[in-house]
Structures are given as structure tokens and as C-alpha cells.
């Protein structure tokens, strides 16, 4: 069942939406090989070390892109989330534009209290933005819509990489 905005899309975009909705998983060929990268993200976030967190996220994203033969994407980790009357921005994906690599931006602190985001929330945000990249570069989708399939792909990656929380 499509989300409400589906009916406002052009026919071309509705086709792209349906195609995206039909893909429920992204399988990592060697998910276990990424355990140390996931742990590095967890540790750097827990230490509140933004430079180390950026490096750990970049190494993790590079490893996923390598496994899936997707082009690289640059990761930025910024401090407190931006916020307005619409809420907080958790992450942002900026696709390739022909001259620059795609960019994933995530924020490590909440907007209001400036508290470090919980690992599961932070890591899911990284995966969410990485899924946008993989939609374009791995699955070759025309658009990266927030479909039910998109959220299933994000969850499939999470469950391959994070089996339990210590």
C-alpha cells in the first residue's frame, strides 16, 4: 500500500515508487566482516569523539560500498541536529552530481538537549542515508523514495549488522 504522497507523483515517479517498493532487502555478501566497523561506530559515538566517529562511519560506509560494488560516498558527522518548527533533521543524502561524490551527513547530538544520540538511532540514520545511496548506485533506481520497501531495506541491513545490543 503506497504512502499518501504517491498519488501526487507523476506517472514516471509512480513507476519508480512501485519499483522501489518491490525491493525488500539488500543482502550483504559478507555482513560478518563488518562487525568491527559497526563496533568502531558504537565506540566512537559512546566516547563522544566526533572526528573518530566520522572516520568510523566513513570506513563502515566504504566497506558496504565495496561489498556491493557501489561507488564511494563521503560521510560527514556534524554536532547538533538542525531543528525548526517542522522537527529535527537526523540525516541527509546528497546524490552524485557529476562533479562530486555523493555525501551522507548525520548529526550525533539531539537539537534541543544536545545529548549524544543513542547508538541504534544513530546507526539506523547512517543506514537510512546509505540506503538512498544504494538505491541509486546499487539498485539503479530512478528515484529513492521513502517507500515501504525502502524501510524494509534499511531494516534488512540493520538486522544483518546489529544482532544484539550489549
N, C-alpha and C positions, 0 to 999 in steps of 0.2 A: 504494500500500500504506500503510495508516494506521499511525501510531506506536502503541506498546503501550498507551498510556493511552486510546485510542479506545474500547476495549471496556468501560471503566468509566464512560463518559459516558451520560447519559440519551439517549433517542431524539431528543429535540429538539436536544440538543447534538451528537449524531452527524450529524443533518441539517446543522447549521451547520458542522460539521467538513468534511463532504463538499463543501459549497458553497465553503468557503474553499479546500479542496484543488484545486478545479476552476479556480481563477483563478491563472494562472502569471505574469502580467505586469501592471504598471501603467505605461502609456505617458505620458510627459511630452510635452505638445504642443510645448514649446519648451525642450528639455533644454539646448541650447547656450547659451541665455540665462542659465543658472545657473552657467556656468563661473567667473565672477568670485566668486560666492558660495562655491563649493567651494574656490577658491584662498584666499579670506579665512579659511575654516576651517583650511585647511592652514597658512597663515602664522601665525595666532594660536596654534595648537597648537605649532608649531615655536618660537615665541617664549616659550612657557610663560606666556602672558598670559591668565589666566582670565577677567577682565572682557571683554577683546576677543574671546575665544573664545566666551563666552556670547552676545555681540552678533552675531558672525558666524553662529553656529548658529541664532539666532533669525531673522536675516534670511534664511538659507537655507530654514529650515522655513516661514517666511511666504511665500517665493516659490513653493515647491512647493504649499502650500495654495492660494495664489492661482491658480496654473496649473490646479489640479484642482477649483477651486471648493469647497474644503473649509473648514470653519470654522477659526479660528485655534487654535493650541495654544502654550502658554508653554513656553519652554525654560529649564532650569536646568543649569548646568555646575558641578559640585562638584569638590573636590580629589581626595583618595584614595578609591578604591573601598572600600565596606564589605566585610568578609570575616568568615566564620565557618567552622565545620568543613565546611559544605556547599560552600564555594568563595567566589569573588568575584562581587559584583553589578556588572555592566557598565553597565546602563541600566534605566530603569523608566518605564513608561507608566501614567498615571492618567487614565482617561477623563473626559469631561464628566459632571458630576453634577447638572446642572440649575441650579446657582448659580454655578459657577466654570468657567473654560475648562479644557480638557484640559491635562495637564502632561507634558512629556518631561524626564526627568532623566538626565544622563550624567555619568560621572566621567572626569577627564582623567589621573589617575595610578593606577598599579597599587597594590594594597593592601599588598603585602609590602615592596617596594623603593622605593615612592613615586616610581617613574620615570614620565615622561610616556609615555602610550600611543602606539604607532605610529599614524600618520595613517590607514592603511587600516583598522585595528581600530577606532579611534575613530569614523571616518566610517561604517563599517558598523553600529556601535552606534546612532549617530544615525538612520540609515536604518531599522534594525530597530524602534526605538521609534516612528518616524514611520509605519512600515507598520501598526503597531497602530492608530494614529490614523486612517489612511486606510482600514483595514478597516471601522471603524465609520462614518466620516464621508463617505468617497468611494464605497466599495463597498456600504455599507449592510448589512454582515454582522451577524448577530445576536451573534456572538462573534468574538474574534480569537485563534484557536488557533494554536499552532505546528505547522502542517501542512507537508507538502512544498510545497504551493502557496504558503504564506506565505514560506518561504525562497526560493522561486523569484522571488516578487515583490520581495523585498529585493534579490536579485541583479540582477534586471532594472533596478531603479533605479540600483544601483551602476554597472552597465555602461553605462548611458546617461550617467552623470555623470562617471565616472572612467575614461578610456580608457587612460591610461598613467600610471605613476608616474615623476616626473622623477628 
